[in-house]
Amino acid sequence: MIKVVSIVLNNFKNDSRVLKTNISLQNAGYNVQIVALFEDGIQEFETVQNIPVHRVKLKSKNWSKNKLVQLIKYFEFLYRTVKKYKNNDIFHCNDLNTLPIGVIVKKFFNKKIKIVYDAHEYETEIGGLTGLRKRMIKKLERFLIAYVDETITVSDAIANEYVKLYGIEKPSLVLNTPPFKQIEKKDIFREKFNISKENTIFLYQGGLSSGRGIEILLEAFKLMDNYENNSVIVFMGYGVLEGVIKQAENNYDNIYFHDAVSPNVLLEYTSSADFGISTIEDSCLSYRYCLPNKMFEYMMAEIPLIVSNLPEMKRLVEENNIGIVADENTSTGLQKAIEKAMKLNKKELQQNIQKVKEIYNWEEQEKVLINVYTELYNVK
């Protein structure tokens, strides 16, 4: 049986993509092992949905967060991972920060291993990455990707950028979609917050942090608080902007906050809204070319979308006629998009969404993933 080690540089507590990938590979007959970082309060060794997980304990774990010390921690993780797993057959490297581990194994310890590079975003174009550090990371990725056997990424635009940058074969697209699920529409938000049937509920779910248009959304709904369009918004998730949202909730009648919920009940809550909003800001190329997983969660829950005017998000919504693209990502632009959305033909939208969820689900993405793995041992 072919042994796969899937490396991720987090504690693997809430990484649904890595979990889905490994469940699919295990079901396809691969012997899988997830390697992650140990953290207090989480088990070093455990099995998650029948997938073995090893969180590597570092002696340097409690050392300072100085950049040089962080580098020492990384090299300790690298050393322990290489030592224990160098004889596996395939290294599945999740994100650029794990790719050096696979390449070191291939170059110095096990020339037979295959490397799958799973770029969860546009790695060299994330927000805040500038100057010398950005140039160094680009050079690092260029060097490392030469040793990669198969590359996977999460949007067509990002895949095309990798082809232009590195002259590699176009990466395979494995979108971060949820498993297919038939939805029985719920009304949890109306019941919990006593929202009238006359109101249209807009939902933002996911991380509550900067760069996701949350401040702009708040401003848009503050402006609409006394309008006659009866629109309300629920923010569901967690993050640094949680306090800002709760403060707005206290001051405005059309803004609500709900804590994040577990993945197994998420879509029940999602289905309780009338529209799902994804307002990623055009602050870096990684965001510009993204396809957020919340878009696919909205589709699976069978609610139409309102999205930012970014290429991949716009294409998905307009080609499938499943919602509205805001002309501009401002409070006024979102206000206009919301007003347009409330005039859409709901029956037509529902029919379109039911069609598109048959395409954008994990079962379809799994086929691409397994094909990528099959190609690893085919002579090209």
N, C-alpha and C positions, 0 to 999 in steps of 0.2 A: 504494500500500500504506500502511495506517495505521501511523504510527510511535508506538511506546510506549517511554517511558523509565521504568524501574522504579528508584526511589531507595531506598537502604537505608543507614543510618548505622552500618555496621560494615564490616569488611574483606572481607565476602562470601567467607569461607573455608569455613564450615560451615553456611550458611543454606539448608537443604534446601527450606523452604517457598518462598522467593523463586526458587530454581532451578526447582522443579516448576512454579510459576506461569508462569514465562517460557518454559519448554519447551512447555507447553500452549498458550500464546498464539502462539508461533512456529508450532506445528503447525496452528493455526487460521488462519494466514495473516497474522498481524501481524508487523511489523518491530520487533523488540524490542532494547532496550539496557539493561543493568544498570549503574547508577552507584553506586559504593561509595567507601569511604575507603581511601586508599593506606596501606600499612604496609611497613616494611623487610622484605625477604625474600620479598615477594610481587610479582608482575608488575603494572605499572601498567595495561597493556593485555593482555588474553588472551581466549581463547575457551574456555568451559567447557561441554562437551556441546553444542557448536555455538551457544552463546549468547555474544554479545560482552559483555565486562565492561570497564568503565573505572573504575579506582580513582583518584580525584582526589588529586593531590599537593598538599599545602599547604605554603606557605613557613613557616607558623607551626607546623608539625607538632611540632618539637622544643622549642617554648617550654614554659614551666612548666604545671603542672596546676591553677594558680590558677583559681577559678571565672570571674573576669573574662576571663582569657586563653582559657579554654575557649570562652567566648562569642565571642571574636574568631575562634577557629578555626572555629566554626560558621558565622559570617558569611562567612568566606573560602570555605568549602565551598559555601555558598549562592550566593555571587557567581559562582564558577567554574562551578557547575552551571547556573545561570540563563543565563549568558552563552553557554555551549556548546549547551544543549539547549532553549532557550525556544521554538524553532520546531517542536517535536514536536507530535503530535496529542493524545496522552494521557499524563498523568503518573500513574503508579501509585505512591502514597506509602505505603511500608511503615512503619507505626507513626507516632505523633503527631509525633515529632521531625523527620520529613521533610515533614509536611503544609504548614508555612509556605512551603516552596520552591515547591510547586505553586500555592499561593494567590497568592504574589507574582507568579509568571509570568502567571497568569490575570488578575489585577487590573491589572497595569501593562504587560505586554509582549505578551500573546497571548490576547485575550478568547475566542478560539475553542477553546482547549484544554479537554479534559475531565479531570476529576480523579476518580480512584478511590482511596478511603481504605481501606487494608487494615490494620485494627486487630488485631494479633496477640494482644492481651490486653486486659483492661479498663484502658485507658490511664491514667485518672485515679485508679485505686484500687489501684495497685501498692504493695507493701510499702515502708515507709520514707518514703512521700510524705505529709507532714503540714503542718499550719499554713498560713502565708501562701503557701508554694510550691505546695501542693496547690490552694488557692483560685485562684491565678493560672493554673495549668495547666488547671483546669476552665473558667475564663473564656476562655482561649486556644482550647481545643477547641470551646467553644460558638461563638466568633467564626468560627473557620476552617471548621467543618463546614457552615456556611451556603453555602460556595462549592463544596462537594463535589457531584459528580454521582451517584456510586454509592458506598455504603459496604459493606464486607465485614468480617465478624468470625468468631470461632471457637467460639462457643457460643450456644445459644438464649437463655440467661439474660442474657448480655452484650448481645445484640441487643435484647432487651426493655428493658434499662436505657437504651440509646441512644434508643429511641423515647420513653421517659418523660422523659429529661433534655432532649432537644433537639426533640421533636415532629417528628422526621423519619420518613420511610417506613422500615419495619423493614429493617435491614441483611440482606444475603444471607449465608447460612452457607456458608463454605468451610472445612471441617474440615481439620486438619493430619494427614491420613492418608497412609500409604505406598501406592505403586502395588500393584495386585493381584498376588499371587504364589502359585503353588501350592507348598506346602512339603513337602519330604522331611525328616522329623524326624531330627535329628542327636543325638549323645550326647557333645558336645565337653566339657562340664563334668565328666561322670563320668570320661571318659578323662584329662583334664588333671589333675584333683585327686584321682583314684582314689576317687571317691565310690561307695559300694555301691549296688547295684540296689534294696536295701531302703530306701534313703533317698529322701525326697521333696525335690526341689530347688525352692526358691523363688528367684526372680530379681528384683533391683532393677537396672534399667538406666537410665542417664541422668546428669544432672548431680549431682555429689556435693557439694551445698551445703546450707546451712540453709534451713528452710522446706519441705523435702520429706519430712520424717518419718524421716530416716536415723538420727538419734540414738535415736528411739523404737523403730525396727526393731532396731537393735543391742541395745538393752536387752531387747526381747522375746526375741530369739534367745539372748542370754546366759542368760536365765531358763530357756530350754528346752534348754540344752546337755546336761543329764543326763537329760532326759525319755525315755520309751520311744517317743515318736511319730516318731523318726528324721527329723526335719525339719532341713534345712540351708539356708543362704541364700548366694547369690552376689551380690556388688555388682559391677556392671560399668559403668565410666564414668571420669570424671575431675572433679576439683574440690578445693576447700579441705579437705574432710573425708576425703580419701584416706588421710592419715596416721592418722587416728582408726580407720578401718576396718582398715588393715593391722595396727595395734596389737591390735585385737580378734581379728583372724585368728590372730595369734601366741599368743593366750591361750585361745582357744575352738576346739573341734574342729568346730563346726557353722557357722562363719563363714568365707567365702572372698572374696578380692578378685581381680578380673580387670580388666586394662587395657581402656580403650575400644577398640572395633574399627571398621574403616571401614564406611560405610553399605552397601557392596555385599555384605558378608558378615554384616551385623548379624543378619538374621533366622535365619540358620543357627545362630548362637549362641543367639538367643532361643528357638528351637525345642528347644534342648537342656535347657530347664528344664521343670518340671511345672506351675508357677504363676508368673504375673507379678504383681509388687506395685507399686502406685502409691499412695503415702501422702502426698499433698499436705496441708499443715497449713492450718487455717482461720485464717490470720493476716491476711488482707486480702480485700476483695471480689474482686479479680482472681483470687486463688487459689480462693476459694469457688466461683466460677462457671466455673472452667477445665475443659477437657477435654484433658488432657496427651496429646501425640502418642505417648508410650510405651504408653498404653492401646491405641491402634490398632495399634501394632507387635506387642504381645502377641497381639491378635486375629489379625493377619495370619500370625503364626507358629503359630497354632492352640493357644495355651495359655490356660487360664482365668485370671481376674483376681481379685485381692484389692485393694479400693480403700477410700479414706477415705469417711467418711459426709458427703460434700458433694453438693449437689443434682444437678448435671449428671453427675457420675461415678456417683452412686447410681442415677440414672434409667437410664443406659445399661446398667449391669450388671444391674439388677433386671428391667427391661422385656424384656431379651433372654435372661435366665437364663444368664449366662455366667461366674458366679463368686459371690463373697461380698463384702458391704459390711460393714466393721468397724462395730460399734455406736458405738465411741468411738475416737478417734485417740490411744490411750495404749498403753503396752507390754502391759498386761493385755487391752485391747480387741483389739489385733492378735493376741495369743496365742490368744484365743478364736476369732477369725476364721480363723486358720491351722488350728486344730483342727477347726472346722466344714468348712473347705475339703477337708480330707483324708478326710472322710466323704461327700463329694458323689458322685453317679453320674457317673463319668468318661465313659461312653459317651454319655449324654444331653448332657453339657457339650460334648463334641466335636461332636456334631451341631448344636447351637445355634451354636457358634463358626463352623462352616463356613458356616452360613446368613448370619450377621451380617457376615462378611468380604466377602460379595458386595455388601453395602450400603456399608460403611465402607472404601472404598478411593479412591485418588486419581482413578481413571477416573470414578467417580461425582461426586466433588467438581469435577472438571474441567468437567463439564456445567454446573454452577451458575456457575462462573467465566466460561465462554464466553457464557452467557446474560446475565450482568451486562454484559459488553462489547458484546454485541449491542444491549442496551437503551440504551446510551449514545447511539446515533444514531437511536433510535426516538422519535417524538413521543409524549410521555405525555399 
